[in-house]
Amino acid sequence: MSPKSLLRHKLCKSNLSEFDGHPGFGKQGTEFKQLIKDHSDLEEGIRRLVLCSGKVYYELDEERERVDGKDIAICRLEQLCPFPSDLVQLGLRRYPNLPYRNCQEEPMNTGAYSYIAPRLCTAMKAMGRGSWEDIKFVGRGQCTVSLDFIQVD
């Protein structure tokens, strides 16, 4: 299901070049994109990685543009089940040793966090990248959507 607010959102559209048919992590062609990496190709200078899915991405991206937050990368996890562990590991390897957040619009006890957290933990352990305590949750129960809350430790 998708919120109707994204039907006419100026950023929620595909470029013609995205329909080129080349599969892979960087260019996934016409297939459904399970994980959409940050639109910035910069890996140096990034100090925080945010994993989210759905419409909250567009709110975070607008806020990032507003405050000129070029040091925060936002990756969209668009397929939750089955969990794309291999693509998540590729995304985490792209930004080694960065703190990251799992952001969702809903409070912790609703939404996808309870499903994603153990699977994300398994992907992190397979990479030797931390444990359950390293998964930081950010959601509506804590604050409004802004980049300020993502930087809370």
Accessible surface in RSA format (square Angstrom, percent):
REM  Atomic radii and reference values for relative SASA: ProtOr
REM  Chains: A
REM  Algorithm: Lee & Richards
REM  Probe-radius: 1.40
REM  Slices: 20
REM RES _ NUM      All-atoms   Total-Side   Main-Chain    Non-polar    All polar
REM                ABS   REL    ABS   REL    ABS   REL    ABS   REL    ABS   REL
RES MET A   1   248.24 128.6 161.99 107.2  86.25 205.4 136.08 115.7 112.16 148.6
RES SER A   2    82.52  69.7  55.14  73.6  27.39  63.1  45.12  96.1  37.40  52.4
RES PRO A   3    55.11  40.2  42.19  38.5  12.91  46.9  53.92  44.5   1.18   7.4
RES LYS A   4   171.56  83.7 157.73  96.8  13.83  32.9 101.77  91.6  69.79  74.3
RES SER A   5    72.70  61.4  45.65  60.9  27.06  62.3  56.06 119.4  16.64  23.3
RES LEU A   6    21.66  12.1  19.01  13.6   2.65   6.7  19.24  13.5   2.42   6.5
RES LEU A   7   138.52  77.1 107.51  76.9  31.01  78.0 110.56  77.6  27.97  75.3
RES ARG A   8   223.22  93.7 192.17  98.0  31.05  73.9  78.16 106.8 145.06  87.9
RES HIS A   9    41.97  22.9  29.05  20.2  12.93  33.1  30.58  31.5  11.40  13.3
RES LYS A  10   147.50  72.0 133.16  81.7  14.34  34.1  86.38  77.7  61.12  65.1
RES LEU A  11    80.68  44.9  63.84  45.7  16.83  42.3  65.42  45.9  15.26  41.1
RES CYS A  12    43.58  33.0  27.74  30.9  15.83  37.2   0.96   2.4  42.62  46.0
RES LYS A  13   157.88  77.0 123.99  76.1  33.89  80.7  81.81  73.6  76.07  81.0
RES SER A  14    67.65  57.2  40.72  54.3  26.93  62.0   6.41  13.7  61.24  85.8
RES ASN A  15    95.63  65.9  90.98  87.9   4.65  11.2  16.27  39.2  79.36  76.7
RES LEU A  16   158.83  88.5 143.89 102.9  14.94  37.6 145.95 102.5  12.88  34.7
RES SER A  17    81.73  69.1  65.31  87.2  16.42  37.8  56.24 119.8  25.49  35.7
RES GLU A  18    55.67  32.0  47.87  36.2   7.80  18.6  29.77  57.6  25.90  21.1
RES PHE A  19   116.96  58.5  95.05  58.9  21.90  57.0  95.15  57.7  21.81  62.4
RES ASP A  20    57.08  40.0  26.78  26.7  30.30  71.6  32.24  75.9  24.84  24.8
RES GLY A  21    44.63  55.0   0.00   N/A  44.63  55.0  22.27  61.1  22.37  50.1
RES HIS A  22   108.18  59.1 108.18  75.2   0.00   0.0  62.18  64.1  45.99  53.5
RES PRO A  23   100.99  73.6  79.74  72.7  21.25  77.2  80.82  66.7  20.17 125.3
RES GLY A  24    44.93  55.4   0.00   N/A  44.93  55.4  37.85 103.9   7.08  15.9
RES PHE A  25    49.22  24.6  34.00  21.1  15.22  39.6  34.00  20.6  15.22  43.6
RES GLY A  26    49.81  61.4   0.00   N/A  49.81  61.4  20.27  55.6  29.54  66.2
RES LYS A  27   128.37  62.6 120.45  73.9   7.93  18.9  80.81  72.7  47.57  50.7
RES GLN A  28    20.53  11.5  17.27  12.6   3.26   7.8  12.54  26.7   7.99   6.1
RES GLY A  29     7.25   8.9   0.00   N/A   7.25   8.9   1.09   3.0   6.17  13.8
RES THR A  30    92.37  65.7  61.11  61.9  31.27  74.5  37.68  50.6  54.69  82.7
RES GLU A  31   117.66  67.5 105.70  80.0  11.96  28.5  42.58  82.4  75.07  61.3
RES PHE A  32   134.51  67.3 108.25  67.0  26.27  68.4 116.98  70.9  17.53  50.2
RES LYS A  33    50.12  24.4  46.48  28.5   3.64   8.7  28.12  25.3  21.99  23.4
RES GLN A  34    56.72  31.7  56.49  41.3   0.23   0.6   6.05  12.9  50.68  38.4
RES LEU A  35     3.59   2.0   1.07   0.8   2.52   6.3   1.07   0.7   2.52   6.8
RES ILE A  36    41.86  23.8  38.93  29.0   2.93   7.1  41.49  29.9   0.37   1.0
RES LYS A  37    62.95  30.7  54.48  33.4   8.48  20.2  25.86  23.3  37.09  39.5
RES ASP A  38     2.62   1.8   0.65   0.6   1.96   4.6   0.57   1.3   2.04   2.0
RES HIS A  39   114.31  62.5  81.41  56.6  32.90  84.2  76.48  78.8  37.83  44.0
RES SER A  40    29.18  24.7  22.28  29.7   6.90  15.9  25.45  54.2   3.73   5.2
RES ASP A  41   114.37  80.1  92.97  92.5  21.40  50.6  35.08  82.6  79.29  79.1
RES LEU A  42   105.50  58.8 104.23  74.6   1.27   3.2 105.31  74.0   0.19   0.5
RES GLU A  43    77.51  44.5  62.27  47.1  15.24  36.3  13.40  25.9  64.10  52.3
RES GLU A  44   143.20  82.2 127.25  96.3  15.94  38.0  75.24 145.5  67.96  55.5
RES GLY A  45    63.58  78.4   0.00   N/A  63.58  78.4  43.41 119.1  20.17  45.2
RES ILE A  46    13.95   7.9   2.13   1.6  11.83  28.5   2.13   1.5  11.83  32.1
RES ARG A  47   101.15  42.5  97.00  49.4   4.15   9.9  58.39  79.8  42.77  25.9
RES ARG A  48    15.16   6.4  15.16   7.7   0.00   0.0   0.00   0.0  15.16   9.2
RES LEU A  49     0.85   0.5   0.85   0.6   0.00   0.0   0.85   0.6   0.00   0.0
RES VAL A  50     0.00   0.0   0.00   0.0   0.00   0.0   0.00   0.0   0.00   0.0
RES LEU A  51     6.84   3.8   6.84   4.9   0.00   0.0   6.84   4.8   0.00   0.0
RES CYS A  52     3.49   2.6   0.00   0.0   3.49   8.2   3.44   8.7   0.06   0.1
RES SER A  53    37.96  32.1  25.98  34.7  11.98  27.6   6.32  13.5  31.64  44.3
RES GLY A  54    29.93  36.9   0.00   N/A  29.93  36.9  28.40  77.9   1.53   3.4
RES LYS A  55    60.40  29.5  54.44  33.4   5.96  14.2  12.37  11.1  48.04  51.2
RES VAL A  56     2.33   1.5   1.29   1.2   1.05   2.5   1.29   1.1   1.05   2.8
RES TYR A  57    12.45   5.8  12.45   7.1   0.00   0.0   4.47   3.4   7.99   9.8
RES TYR A  58    19.80   9.2  19.71  11.2   0.09   0.2   9.21   6.9  10.59  13.1
RES GLU A  59    54.13  31.1  48.19  36.5   5.94  14.1  33.66  65.1  20.47  16.7
RES LEU A  60     0.00   0.0   0.00   0.0   0.00   0.0   0.00   0.0   0.00   0.0
RES ASP A  61     9.41   6.6   9.41   9.4   0.00   0.0   0.00   0.0   9.41   9.4
RES GLU A  62    77.66  44.6  70.39  53.3   7.28  17.3  28.39  54.9  49.27  40.2
RES GLU A  63    26.92  15.5  24.58  18.6   2.34   5.6   4.42   8.5  22.51  18.4
RES ARG A  64    12.46   5.2  12.00   6.1   0.45   1.1   8.03  11.0   4.43   2.7
RES GLU A  65   114.92  66.0  94.56  71.5  20.36  48.5  38.83  75.1  76.09  62.1
RES ARG A  66   175.06  73.5 139.28  71.0  35.78  85.2  73.93 101.0 101.13  61.3
RES VAL A  67    69.02  45.4  41.19  37.3  27.83  67.1  48.96  42.5  20.06  54.4
RES ASP A  68    96.41  67.5  78.79  78.4  17.62  41.7  32.18  75.7  64.23  64.1
RES GLY A  69     8.06   9.9   0.00   N/A   8.06   9.9   7.31  20.1   0.75   1.7
RES LYS A  70   150.08  73.2 133.28  81.8  16.80  40.0  86.99  78.3  63.08  67.2
RES ASP A  71    40.18  28.1  38.31  38.1   1.87   4.4  19.09  44.9  21.09  21.0
RES ILE A  72     2.17   1.2   0.56   0.4   1.61   3.9   0.56   0.4   1.61   4.4
RES ALA A  73     0.00   0.0   0.00   0.0   0.00   0.0   0.00   0.0   0.00   0.0
RES ILE A  74     0.69   0.4   0.00   0.0   0.69   1.7   0.00   0.0   0.69   1.9
RES CYS A  75     1.92   1.5   1.92   2.1   0.00   0.0   0.31   0.8   1.61   1.7
RES ARG A  76    39.69  16.7  39.69  20.2   0.00   0.0   0.47   0.6  39.22  23.8
RES LEU A  77     2.86   1.6   2.86   2.0   0.00   0.0   2.86   2.0   0.00   0.0
RES GLU A  78    57.64  33.1  37.47  28.3  20.18  48.0   9.08  17.6  48.56  39.6
RES GLN A  79    31.58  17.7  28.23  20.6   3.34   8.0  13.20  28.1  18.38  13.9
RES LEU A  80    52.47  29.2  48.04  34.4   4.42  11.1  48.04  33.7   4.42  11.9
RES CYS A  81    93.23  70.5  70.44  78.6  22.80  53.6  23.06  58.4  70.17  75.7
RES PRO A  82    98.70  71.9  95.50  87.1   3.20  11.6  98.08  81.0   0.63   3.9
RES PHE A  83    27.42  13.7   7.99   4.9  19.43  50.6   7.99   4.8  19.43  55.6
RES PRO A  84     7.76   5.7   0.36   0.3   7.40  26.9   7.76   6.4   0.00   0.0
RES SER A  85    39.66  33.5  38.02  50.7   1.64   3.8  30.93  65.9   8.73  12.2
RES ASP A  86    98.73  69.2  90.57  90.1   8.16  19.3  44.45 104.6  54.28  54.1
RES LEU A  87    24.07  13.4  24.07  17.2   0.00   0.0  24.07  16.9   0.00   0.0
RES VAL A  88     1.63   1.1   0.23   0.2   1.40   3.4   1.00   0.9   0.63   1.7
RES GLN A  89    29.09  16.3  29.09  21.3   0.00   0.0   0.54   1.1  28.55  21.7
RES LEU A  90    78.24  43.6  74.04  53.0   4.20  10.5  74.04  52.0   4.20  11.3
RES GLY A  91     4.89   6.0   0.00   N/A   4.89   6.0   4.89  13.4   0.00   0.0
RES LEU A  92     1.30   0.7   1.04   0.7   0.27   0.7   1.04   0.7   0.27   0.7
RES ARG A  93   130.57  54.8 113.19  57.7  17.38  41.4  51.95  71.0  78.62  47.6
RES ARG A  94    32.20  13.5  20.61  10.5  11.59  27.6  23.07  31.5   9.13   5.5
RES TYR A  95     3.18   1.5   0.70   0.4   2.48   6.5   3.01   2.3   0.17   0.2
RES PRO A  96    87.66  63.9  76.67  69.9  10.99  39.9  77.42  63.9  10.24  63.6
RES ASN A  97   137.41  94.8 106.83 103.2  30.58  73.6  35.74  86.0 101.67  98.3
RES LEU A  98    26.76  14.9  21.33  15.3   5.43  13.7  22.33  15.7   4.43  11.9
RES PRO A  99    64.39  46.9  53.13  48.4  11.26  40.9  63.77  52.7   0.62   3.9
RES TYR A 100     9.32   4.4   7.84   4.5   1.48   3.8   7.80   5.9   1.52   1.9
RES ARG A 101     3.97   1.7   3.53   1.8   0.44   1.0   0.46   0.6   3.50   2.1
RES ASN A 102     6.25   4.3   5.52   5.3   0.73   1.8   0.29   0.7   5.96   5.8
RES CYS A 103     3.18   2.4   0.92   1.0   2.26   5.3   0.00   0.0   3.18   3.4
RES GLN A 104    16.34   9.1  13.72  10.0   2.62   6.2  13.34  28.4   3.00   2.3
RES GLU A 105    47.58  27.3  45.08  34.1   2.50   6.0  15.41  29.8  32.17  26.3
RES GLU A 106    73.39  42.1  70.86  53.6   2.54   6.0  28.97  56.0  44.42  36.3
RES PRO A 107    58.70  42.8  58.43  53.3   0.27   1.0  58.70  48.5   0.00   0.0
RES MET A 108    94.48  48.9  88.42  58.5   6.06  14.4  53.58  45.6  40.90  54.2
RES ASN A 109   135.82  93.7  97.90  94.6  37.92  91.3  46.17 111.1  89.66  86.7
RES THR A 110    69.28  49.3  61.38  62.2   7.90  18.8  67.57  90.8   1.70   2.6
RES GLY A 111    44.33  54.7   0.00   N/A  44.33  54.7  17.58  48.3  26.74  59.9
RES ALA A 112    23.44  21.6  15.27  23.6   8.17  18.6  20.97  29.5   2.48   6.6
RES TYR A 113    20.86   9.7  20.86  11.9   0.00   0.0  11.85   8.9   9.01  11.1
RES SER A 114    84.61  71.5  66.01  88.1  18.61  42.9  44.54  94.9  40.07  56.1
RES TYR A 115    69.16  32.3  65.14  37.1   4.03  10.5  61.79  46.4   7.37   9.1
RES ILE A 116     7.98   4.5   7.98   5.9   0.00   0.0   7.98   5.7   0.00   0.0
RES ALA A 117     0.91   0.8   0.80   1.2   0.12   0.3   0.91   1.3   0.00   0.0
RES PRO A 118    50.51  36.8  47.02  42.9   3.49  12.7  48.40  40.0   2.11  13.1
RES ARG A 119    88.75  37.3  85.74  43.7   3.01   7.2  22.96  31.4  65.80  39.9
RES LEU A 120     0.87   0.5   0.87   0.6   0.00   0.0   0.87   0.6   0.00   0.0
RES CYS A 121     8.49   6.4   8.49   9.5   0.00   0.0   1.55   3.9   6.95   7.5
RES THR A 122    92.04  65.5  88.56  89.8   3.48   8.3  64.90  87.2  27.14  41.0
RES ALA A 123     0.33   0.3   0.00   0.0   0.33   0.8   0.33   0.5   0.00   0.0
RES MET A 124     0.00   0.0   0.00   0.0   0.00   0.0   0.00   0.0   0.00   0.0
RES LYS A 125   129.77  63.3 109.84  67.4  19.93  47.5  59.53  53.6  70.24  74.8
RES ALA A 126    74.92  68.9  31.12  48.0  43.80  99.6  44.38  62.5  30.54  80.9
RES MET A 127    40.50  21.0   7.29   4.8  33.21  79.1  13.70  11.6  26.80  35.5
RES GLY A 128    70.18  86.5   0.00   N/A  70.18  86.5  35.52  97.5  34.66  77.6
RES ARG A 129    40.19  16.9  23.19  11.8  17.00  40.5  24.64  33.7  15.55   9.4
RES GLY A 130    32.04  39.5   0.00   N/A  32.04  39.5  19.29  52.9  12.74  28.5
RES SER A 131    37.63  31.8  37.56  50.1   0.07   0.2  27.44  58.4  10.20  14.3
RES TRP A 132   121.09  48.6 119.29  57.7   1.80   4.2  95.63  51.0  25.46  41.3
RES GLU A 133   127.73  73.3 114.83  86.9  12.89  30.7  70.36 136.1  57.37  46.8
RES ASP A 134    63.71  44.6  57.37  57.1   6.34  15.0  12.83  30.2  50.88  50.7
RES ILE A 135    11.66   6.6   0.95   0.7  10.71  25.8   1.04   0.8  10.62  28.8
RES LYS A 136    87.04  42.5  84.52  51.9   2.52   6.0  45.22  40.7  41.82  44.5
RES PHE A 137    21.54  10.8   6.74   4.2  14.80  38.5   6.74   4.1  14.80  42.4
RES VAL A 138     6.77   4.5   6.77   6.1   0.00   0.0   6.77   5.9   0.00   0.0
RES GLY A 139     3.61   4.4   0.00   N/A   3.61   4.4   3.02   8.3   0.59   1.3
RES ARG A 140    88.48  37.2  71.10  36.2  17.39  41.4  35.40  48.4  53.08  32.2
RES GLY A 141    62.84  77.5   0.00   N/A  62.84  77.5  28.45  78.1  34.39  77.0
RES GLN A 142   112.06  62.7  77.11  56.4  34.95  83.2  40.17  85.5  71.90  54.5
RES CYS A 143    47.70  36.1  28.71  32.0  18.98  44.6  42.14 106.8   5.55   6.0
RES THR A 144   103.62  73.7 101.31 102.7   2.31   5.5  79.73 107.1  23.90  36.1
RES VAL A 145    28.72  18.9  10.34   9.4  18.38  44.3  10.40   9.0  18.32  49.7
RES SER A 146    20.95  17.7  20.95  28.0   0.00   0.0  13.89  29.6   7.06   9.9
RES LEU A 147     3.19   1.8   3.10   2.2   0.10   0.2   3.10   2.2   0.10   0.3
RES ASP A 148   109.37  76.6 101.53 101.1   7.84  18.5  32.09  75.5  77.28  77.1
RES PHE A 149    17.85   8.9  13.47   8.3   4.38  11.4  15.68   9.5   2.17   6.2
RES ILE A 150     0.00   0.0   0.00   0.0   0.00   0.0   0.00   0.0   0.00   0.0
RES GLN A 151    66.46  37.2  53.25  38.9  13.21  31.5  11.98  25.5  54.48  41.3
RES VAL A 152   100.16  65.9  88.64  80.2  11.52  27.8  94.66  82.2   5.50  14.9
RES ASP A 153   141.12  98.9  85.95  85.5  55.17 130.5  54.19 127.5  86.93  86.7
END  Absolute sums over single chains surface
CHAIN  1 A     8978.7       7016.6       1962.1       4984.7       3994.0
END  Absolute sums over all chains
TOTAL          8978.7       7016.6       1962.1       4984.7       3994.0
